[in-house]
């Protein structure tokens, strides 16, 4: 049986759970924007962000001016990171191929991977400018072949988030709107007088943005419904306790609801990590977020062996799983429920968040049990086609179609099969009854 050295005082919300106040507030805003378009969008932008410019969309000239004002080192770093994201996304896209096979004589079945026509990229702001989210949503969409990417990010305390806008521009956004929150997601999903609707919206956000995406799903596609950031570390006695403690806190600083969990085979390591976290936290500038996250959602669990550790880790289906063991690649075969794996001491979740090239928009709250995160394939529609070139095969399929359809009491479907089977079987009785005779030996 595992030993819990530190338990969570609060259980994280499930993937389907939404605060009633959030749900009702979002529903009210969406209904208003559906009815009143730009006027409502402007009203909520003024209310929530104190931002009501003549146009939310930044002109090409204004974008150029903003980018020119960003520190050149920041621009260089943005270009570097986007090159990593683009390179991995291109490799993913190359792995997605169209298919065409002949399954029976003259029967051609296939599928094509077609990018959505327009995508919305939501890049959060608020307390911090989340520049990296621009790379993840816009670069990936463009590699997929999306023609129009409309990107939204909120102003920060009434100011333009210059670095975020620069990242959006360098990523290839076709439109950049300084607009955030529910109103941004609603404008993208529903369309307004000045913001044409999109087909799919991707990107993280706060509880209100996540709930808006949930309520709008169906009217628009979404990447996933994300909750607070999660980290789970699997470690054995070979792990460095300082690294474990620092890496747990690196993700706890995302917010007070962010679970930070250690599953280890070493009780001594677990106790040392708890002590180190308590010593490191007071000196963290983000302790107001990381402290409550560790207090309420931090866990340290001691497993009897690695086999049990893998089972425990899988049961959490965590967004990020970092593996600090003697043989970290064992996780590739031993685990199945996670958003992303980070193998060995040379990497960390922060690399995935900021620089390494894999996507950081990942499933949370147990959603990793059934889905992965945002990737180039999310922007593609895999659509099928079929063609029957051999008349005899078509007739044989018609016979089976007729029988199968009548089992299900779909007479209309059956008759579509019958007229193709007529090449072999002659005119069906139901056609003769109305005086129609098919040409002998010919299928329609």
Helices and strands as residue ranges (DSSP letters): E 3-6, H 20-49, H 60-68, H 72-95, E 99-104, E 107-115, E 118-123, H 132-134, I 135-139, H 140-144, E 148-153, H 162-171, E 175-178, H 181-190, E 200-202, H 207-216, E 221-222, E 231-235, H 241-252, E 260-264, H 267-281, H 287-297, E 298-302, H 306-316, E 320-324, G 328-330, H 331-334, E 340-343, H 349-354, G 367-369, G 376-379, E 380-388, H 391-407, H 411-425, H 429-432
